[in-house]
Amino acid sequence: MIDWMNYGKIQEYKRNGLKKSQAARRLGVDYKTILKYWDMTPAQYTEVEQASKKRRKKADEYKDFVVECLEKYPDMSAAQVYDWIKERTCLETLDFQKRAFRKYVQEIRKEYGITKPVFTRDYEAVDELPKGQQAPMWSK
């Protein structure tokens, strides 16, 4: 889905007599995208835009569970939640792919303000030990 500005540019290029391929090159979008919006009226564009906002996602069925997991374990990854859903439902595969689910989890984190904590490792210099005592403990 392109935004209003690009839709307006497509219509401007059309009024100025440019070809569809020229409009695609200038906007840096696929030719098929230009085909979709070339003959679309502003009213039709508004309908398409509104319909895309109301679209339901396949993962919405598990939204409450995802939010619950992320609130309880904010450092949990999307892959872990995906696996928990598979285990909970006893399914081999889900209706959506892992990659799509990762994006879905990102959106939920943003919507609910659940940030993933960042852990940093502390490094410090250690004193130089005499030769022969620098070996790891398990080698003795």
C-alpha positions in Angstrom: 0.0 0.0 0.0 1.5 3.3 -1.0 0.7 6.6 0.8 -1.3 9.5 -0.3 1.7 11.4 -1.5 2.9 8.7 -3.9 -0.7 8.2 -5.0 -0.8 11.9 -5.9 2.5 11.7 -7.7 1.2 8.7 -9.8 -1.9 10.7 -10.8 0.3 13.8 -11.6 2.6 11.7 -13.8 -0.5 10.3 -15.5 -1.9 13.9 -16.1 1.5 15.0 -17.5 1.5 12.2 -20.0 4.2 10.0 -18.6 4.2 6.2 -19.2 3.5 3.8 -16.4 7.1 2.4 -16.6 8.5 6.0 -16.3 6.4 6.6 -13.3 7.6 3.3 -11.7 11.2 4.3 -12.3 10.8 7.8 -10.9 9.0 6.6 -7.7 11.2 3.5 -7.3 8.3 1.1 -7.1 7.3 -2.0 -9.0 5.5 -1.6 -12.3 2.6 -3.7 -11.0 2.1 -1.2 -8.1 1.7 1.6 -10.7 -0.8 -0.5 -12.6 -2.9 -0.9 -9.4 -3.1 2.8 -8.7 -3.0 4.3 -12.3 -6.8 4.3 -13.0 -7.9 4.4 -9.3 -10.0 7.4 -8.3 -9.3 9.2 -5.0 -12.5 7.7 -3.5 -11.4 4.2 -4.5 -8.0 4.8 -3.0 -9.7 5.9 0.3 -11.7 2.7 0.3 -8.7 0.5 -0.3 -6.7 2.4 2.4 -9.5 2.0 5.0 -10.0 -1.7 4.1 -6.3 -2.4 4.7 -6.4 -0.9 8.2 -9.3 -3.1 9.2 -7.7 -6.3 7.9 -7.4 -9.0 10.4 -4.1 -10.9 10.9 -3.9 -14.6 11.3 -1.9 -14.3 14.5 -4.7 -12.1 16.1 -6.3 -15.3 17.4 -3.3 -15.6 19.8 -2.9 -11.9 20.7 -4.0 -12.2 24.3 -1.5 -15.1 24.9 1.3 -13.2 23.2 0.7 -10.1 25.3 0.5 -12.2 28.5 3.8 -13.9 27.6 5.6 -10.6 26.8 4.4 -8.9 29.9 5.5 -11.8 32.1 8.8 -12.4 30.3 9.7 -9.2 28.4 13.1 -10.6 27.3 11.3 -13.5 25.5 11.9 -13.7 21.7 9.2 -14.0 19.1 10.5 -17.5 18.2 10.0 -18.7 21.7 6.4 -17.3 21.8 5.8 -19.0 18.4 7.1 -22.3 19.8 4.9 -22.0 22.9 1.8 -21.4 20.8 2.6 -24.5 18.8 3.0 -26.5 22.0 -0.1 -25.1 23.5 -2.3 -25.8 20.5 -0.6 -29.2 19.7 -0.1 -28.3 16.1 2.8 -29.1 13.9 2.5 -25.9 11.9 0.6 -22.7 12.4 -1.4 -20.7 9.8 1.4 -18.1 9.6 5.1 -18.1 9.1 7.7 -17.4 11.8 8.9 -14.3 9.9 5.4 -12.8 9.8 5.0 -13.6 13.5 8.3 -11.8 14.4 6.9 -8.6 12.8 3.6 -9.2 14.6 5.4 -9.4 17.9 7.3 -6.2 17.2 4.0 -4.4 16.5 2.5 -5.8 19.8 5.6 -4.6 21.7 5.2 -1.2 20.2 1.4 -1.0 20.8 1.6 -2.1 24.5 5.0 -0.4 25.3 6.7 -3.7 26.1 10.4 -3.1 25.5 12.9 -5.9 25.3 15.5 -5.4 28.0 19.1 -4.9 26.8 21.8 -6.7 28.8 25.3 -5.6 28.5 28.4 -7.5 29.6 30.9 -5.8 31.8 34.5 -6.2 30.9 37.5 -5.3 33.0 41.2 -5.8 32.9 42.7 -8.5 35.1 46.1 -8.6 36.5 48.7 -10.6 34.6 49.4 -14.0 36.2 52.7 -15.7 36.2 53.4 -18.3 33.5 51.8 -21.6 34.1 48.9 -20.2 36.2 46.9 -18.7 33.3 45.4 -22.0 32.3 41.6 -22.5 32.8 40.5 -24.2 36.0 39.2 -27.3 34.3 42.6 -28.3 33.0 44.2 -28.9 36.4 
